[in-house]
Amino acid sequence: MRAARYYGKEDVRIDEVDEPQVRPGTVKIAPAYNGICGSDLHLYHEGPITPAPTETDAHPISGETLPVVFGHEFSGVVEEIGEGVEGYEVGDHVVVEPLMVDGTCPACQIGKYNLCEKMGFIGISGLGGGLAEHIVVEQRWVHQVGDMPLDQAALIEPLSVAVHAVRHAGIGPDAAGQVAVVGGAGPIGLLTAAVLRAYGLKTIVSEVSEVRRNKAKESGVADITVDPTTQDLKEVVREETNGAMARVAFDAAGVAVVLDQLFDSLGAGGRLEVVAIHTKPYELNITGRLTMQDREISSSIGYANDHPESVRLVREGLVNLEPFITSRIKVDDIVEQGYQKLLDDRSEVKILVSMK
């Protein structure tokens, strides 16, 4: 079968590889669409980082070294069902929660398997990937999506990152009417705003890029958009909340100045949730920013038991993923029209890749 395999920095090749065979407890899937995310871009342009293996160091769970089949944000159709698997039928539309965990470490034992000491990703660390004609996955990671269009279903994985962040911040459907601020309108920022809107919060999205601000507004996930280079986010929030300020803010930018602005937008007892990955240290005045305002700061990564909620939000019409699909390409064009275009074109949110 054909598969896109990652060999290292700026080296992805379309290879012929052995087709995986179904095993007891597994489901064989024909991937339909695969989204390209920020981690894929980093791996392609910068080279292997954890949890990707290298040419010499195998991932501790998959046992694989480079090259590995690429692609972890994907939807597909069930082709075959392994012995002992119940509740699935050939032809079912599904998505894959692309994790590999040991199940024995302390994090796994308390249900926080997204923090597994040996955690890896299908499509990054081995065990196949979405950029292949077939993949075999353990049943526990396969989620049915019903009649959800398969292109939209490919966004369930990043949507689950947003769902996890919102839940981690203590926000649920009972928070309707509160005001939330999202800093950054990249894919995760937009999806975080979408989840907040689904739960009935009023969303203020701050983003320097005009095209991304427009996407936040046009897609309906932002009630208000702010250009922090020309507007004072703090004052906008003050006006919209009659001085109470925001209950919660989400950092989806990973930049220190954005954190400063988000802290300023919070009210007394507010909470800042960091979703972005920061590559540089951030200096925090704990007394001024947190203690004297009785505030909280927390951060979240990935997802754990969040895919079913993501599927529910989309199937019940509370989140519309269609506006975030900005391009569809073939796997043969993945470098030029995928990895390169996402670096150069700020209007792109999610590029979907298909094998056919």
Salt bridges, closest charged atoms under 4 A:
ASP11 OD2 - ARG13 NH2 2.84
ASP15 OD2 - ARG5 NE 2.80
GLU19 OE2 - LYS28 NZ 2.41
GLU19 OE1 - HIS134 NE2 3.78
ASP40 OD1 - HIS72 ND1 3.61
GLU73 OE1 - LYS350 NZ 2.98
GLU79 OE1 - HIS134 ND1 2.70
GLU97 OE1 - HIS143 NE2 2.85
ASP147 OD1 - ARG315 NH2 3.48
ASP151 OD2 - ARG328 NH2 2.65
GLU207 OE2 - ARG346 NH2 3.80
ASP223 OD2 - ARG197 NE 3.70
ASP227 OD2 - ARG213 NH1 3.68
GLU235 OE2 - ARG238 NE 3.51
GLU240 OE1 - LYS202 NZ 2.83
ASP251 OD2 - HIS278 NE2 2.56
ASP260 OD1 - ARG289 NH2 3.63
ASP264 OD1 - ARG289 NH1 2.59
GLU273 OE2 - HIS168 ND1 2.76
GLU273 OE1 - ARG271 NE 3.69
GLU296 OE1 - ARG271 NH1 3.98
ASP306 OD2 - HIS164 ND1 2.74
ASP306 OD1 - ARG167 NH1 2.76
GLU309 OE1 - ARG312 NE 2.80
GLU316 OE1 - ARG312 NH1 2.84
GLU322 OE2 - ARG328 NH2 3.63
ASP332 OD1 - ARG2 NH2 2.66
GLU348 OE2 - LYS341 NZ 2.93
